[in-house]
C-alpha cells in the first residue's frame, strides 16, 4: 500500500472520530447505555489514529509553507530558514509513515470489548476435563495479574472435579488484545493420576475467545426464542438443585442453543444465557465475514480457528510449545498464569505478518 493510501485510510479514521465525537454530545444517546458504550468504544479505538492524522496534517501545512517560501522569498536568511524547515518536516514525515503503517496494520474492530472465553474438554475423558480445569486456573491467574475482572458465567462440572465445559466472562480494557490468541486446540501430555503404569497420555481441550456482543450489535426477536427451564444438575447447593432455575435458550432460526444453571435465580440465568447467545450469534456473523476475506485471514495469527492445534503442554519435559511461532516456554511458569512472554511473541509476529500484507516498500 502506498503512503497516499495509508494516509487516506488514516483520514477516514479521523473523519469517523469527529463524526462520533459530535454524536456523543446528543443528550438522547445517554438514555441508551448500550449505544453509548458502543460509541465510546469505537471512539477509543479511533482516537490514536485521529491524533496521528492531526500531526500529519500539521506537517503538510508546514511543508507547503516552506515550499512557498523557497519559491517566493528573495532574502538569503529566509531562504535558509525555509530549507531547514523543509528538511525537518520531511524527516518527521518519513518517520511517521512507519508509525502509520503499524497503526493501520494493528487495527482491530474488537479492541476494548469484554470477552467470553469458552473452554471445552476434548479427547481424553476425565483427564481432558481436568486439563480444562487447569486452563481455567491458568487464565484466572493471568487475568487477575492484569487487573481484569474474571467470572465463571456457566459451567458443567465433572465428577472428578474437572470441566466438560466452562464459560468465563472477562472484563478489561486490554482483555481482547492480550487473550485473543488463545483460541484454538490446546493439548496436554502427562501421566494421569489414575495411570498405574506411568504411561504418558495425550488429552485435549478447545478454547474460544469471543468478543462479547452488546444489545446494539445483535438484535434478537423474542418470538424467535424457545426458552426452557429445568432443575440444575451437579454440585451447587439445595436451591440450585431443587428449583427449576436452570435456563436453556434456543434461537430457532439458527438453531443456536445456550444454557446456564450456575445462578440460583432463573432471572439471572436467563440474563447470562442471553449474553452468551448474543455473543455466539455475533461470532457466527464475524466468522462469515472472515471466510469472505480468506486472504486476509491467512496473515493473521489470531484467526479464531478452534480446530487448529495451537499449543502443547508437555509435563515430562516441563515445556510449553506454541506451534504457531514454533517457540518453547517453561511449563511451570505458564501454569502460574505468566503468559506475558507468549502473548508478546504472538502479538509481534502477528503485527509482522499484517505489515507484510500491507506491502513492503511504501513510497
N, C-alpha and C positions, 0 to 999 in steps of 0.2 A: 504494500500500500504506500502510495506517495505521501510526502509530508502534507501536501494540499488536502489529500483525502483524510489524513489523520485529523487535521485541524477543522475540516468540515464536520467530522464526527463530533469533535470537541465543541464546536459552535452549536450543534444541535443539542448537546447536553446542557450547555449554558442557557439556551433559549427555553428548554424544558424546565430548568430550575427556576427561571424567572416566572414562567407560567404558574408553576406550583406555588411559588412564594406569594404571588398575587392571590391565588385561591385560598391560601392558608389564612388570609385575613377575613374570609367570609364568615360572619357570625353563625350562619346556619350550619356550617360544617362542624362546629363544635358540639352540635346536638347529635352528631353521628360519630361516636368514638371509633368505630371500625374504619370508616372512610378517612378520618383524621389521622389515625395511626398509619394507615397505608400511605397517605400523602407525606407524612413526616419521614417515614422510612425511605421513600423514593427520594425525597429532598436530601436526606443524609447521604445516600449513595451518589448523588449528583454534585454535592457541594464542592468536593475537591476538584472535580473537572471544571466546574463553573469558575472557581478561583484561578485555576491554571489558565483558562481561556482569557480571563481578565488580565492576567500578567502578560499573556501573548499579545493581546490587543494593544496594551501599552507599549510593548516593544515595537509593534508595527508602526504605531504613530511616531515613536522616536526615530525609527529608521527612515520613514518618509520625510520627516522634518529635516533630518541630517542630509538626505539626498537633495532636498530642495536648496539647502544652504550651499552645498557644493556646486550646484549649478548656477546660483544667482549671486552668491557673495563674492565680492572682489577683495575684501580685506584679508591679507595673508593669515593674521591671527585667527579670524573667524573660520577661515577655511581649514586651518589646522584643528580647531576645536571640533568642527563638523566631522573631519576624518577620524578623530579619536572617538567621538560619539558613535560613529558608524561601526568602527572596529569593535567597540564594546558591545553594541547591540547585536551584531552578527554572531559574536561569540556566545552571548546569552541565548540567542535563538537556536544555535546549534546544540547547546546543552539541553534545551527544553524539548527538542524533538525526541530524544531518547526517553525523557520523563513522560511525554505524552504517549509514546508507544506503549510504555508499561501501564499507564492508566487505562488506555483503551483495551489492551490485551487482558488486563486483570479485572475487567468489568464483570459483574455477576448480578443478575436480577434478584437473587435471593438474599443478598447481603443485608444483614441487620435483622433477619427474621428469626423467630424462635423455631425450635425443631421438635420433631418426633423421631426418636431412634427406636426402630423395631428390631428386636433380636429374637431369632428363632433357632431352636435346636435342629440340626440336620441329621446326617447319618451318624450312628454311633449309640443309639439308645440312651440309657441313663447317663453314660459318660458324656454324650453330646449335651444333655440338659445341664450337667454340672459345668461344662465348658461355657455354656450360655450364661450361667450364673457368674462365672469368673469374668466374663466380658462386662457384665453389669457392674461388678465391683470395680473393674479397671476404669470404665468410663465415669463412674461416680467419683472416684478419687481424682481423676483428671479434671472433671468439671468443677469440683469443689476447689481444686487448686487454682483454677482460672477465675474463680469468683462467680461461676454460673449457678443458677438455681436448677436443680435436677430433682425430678419426682418420678415415681413409678405411676404411670397413668392406668395401666391394667396389666395383669399377669396371669399366667397359667402355671402353677407350681406343681412339680412332680413329687412323688413320694420320697425320693432321695434328697430333696432339697434343692433341686435344680429348676430350670425353667424350660417348659416346652415353648413358651412364647412370652415375651415381656415388651411393653411399650413404655419408653421413657420420654418425659417431657423435659426439654432443656431450654432455658431462657438466658440470654446474654447477648450483648451487642456483637461480639465476635464469635458466637457459637457456630454459625454456619461456616465461617472461614476456617475454623480450626477442626471441625468434625466432618465436613462434607466428604473427605477422602476415605472415611471408614466404611462406606457402602461396598458390599461385596461378600465373598465367601471367606470365612476365617477357619483355618484348620489347626488342630492340636495333635501333637504326637507325644504320648506319655504312657506310663504304666498305671492303669486304673487301680484304685484301692482294692477292688474286688478281684483283681488278677492274681491268682495264686502262683502262676508260673513265671511271673516277672516279665511277661511279654509286652512289648510296646504296641499300643492300639492307636489308630488314627480316627479321630472324630471331627465333626464339623458343625459350624453354626453360620447363619447368614445374618448380616447387618444391613438395614436400610435406613439411611439418614434422609429424612423428608422435611423440607421447609414447611412450617405449619401454615395452613391456609387461613385467611381471615374470612369473615362472612361476606365481605365485598368481593373476594376472589372467586368464590363458588356460591352460586345461588341455588339453594335446594328447595324444591317444591315439596311441602309436607305431604301432598297427595301421592307423591312418588315413593314414600317410605312405608315399609311394613315394620312395625315395632312390636317385638315380643318380649315379655318379661318372664323370668323363671327364678328358681332358687339357685343361689350361687353354690358352687362346689369347691372342695379343697379347704385348706386352713383359712381361718378368718373369723372365728368368734360366733356366738349364738345368733346375733342379729343378722349377720351376713348370710348364714346358712339356713335360717328358719323363716325368712321372709322372701317374697318374690321381688328382690331388689335388683337382681341382675337384668341387664337390658341387652337385647340383640336388635340391631337395626339393619334392615336390608334395603338398599336403594334399588328398587325394582327395575328401572330402565337399564341399569348397567350390571346388575347382579352383585354389586359390591356389598359385602357383609362385614359389620364391625360389632364387637360386643364388649361389654365392660361389667365387671362384677365386684371390683375392689372396694367401692364405697358402700356404706350401709344404706344410703338413701338412693331410691330409684331415680329421683330427680337428678342427683349428682352423677349417677352412672350414665343417664341419658345425655347429659351435657358433655361428658367426656367422650362418649361414643360419637356424638355429632362432630366433635373436634377431629376425631380420627377419620370419620367419613369424609369431611371436607378436605382434609389433608391428602387422603388417598385418591380422591377424585381429582384434586389439583395435580398430584403426581402423575396420574394417568394422562392428563392433558399435557403436562410437561414432557412426558415420555414420547408422546406422539409428535410433539414439536421437535424433540431431539432426533427422532427417527427420520424426520423430513430434512434434517441437516446432518446427514451421516458423515460428510467430510469434516465438518466442524467437530463432531463427536470424537473422531479418531485422534484428534490432537489434544484431547482433554483427559487428564488422569482421572479426574472426578466425574466419570461418566454416569455413575449411579447404577451400573450393571450388577445386579445381585448374583448373577450366575458366574461371574468372574472370580476365580480364587485369587485373593489379593495378598494374603498373609498366612504364614505358618508359624506356630508357637511350638518350638521343639524343646521339651523339658530335659531329656537326657543330655543335650548339648548346651543347655542354658542359652538358647538363641531364638530370636525372632527374626524372620526373614520377610521383608516386604518385596513381593515378586514384581511389582510394577517398576521399581527402581533398582531391583537386584542388590539390596543392601541389608546387612545384618545388624541387629541390635541386641543388647543384653536382656534376656528374658526377665530376670528378677527385677530389673529396673522398670521395664514396661508394665509388669504386673502391679507395680506400685502406683500406676497412673501417670508415669512420667513419659508422656508421648511427645514432648516438645521437639526432640531431635527428628523423630519420624515425620511429624507434621511440617517442620521447617524444610526438610529434604523434599517432601512431596509437593509443597507449595512452590518451591524454587524450580523443580523440574516441570511442574505444570505451567508455570509462567514462561519458562524457556520454550516449551512446545507451542504455547499460544503466540509468543513473539515471532517464532519461526513461521507460524501460519500467516501472520500479518505480512510477511515478506521481508527478506533481507535487503540491505542497501537502499533504505529510504532516502529519497532525494528531496 
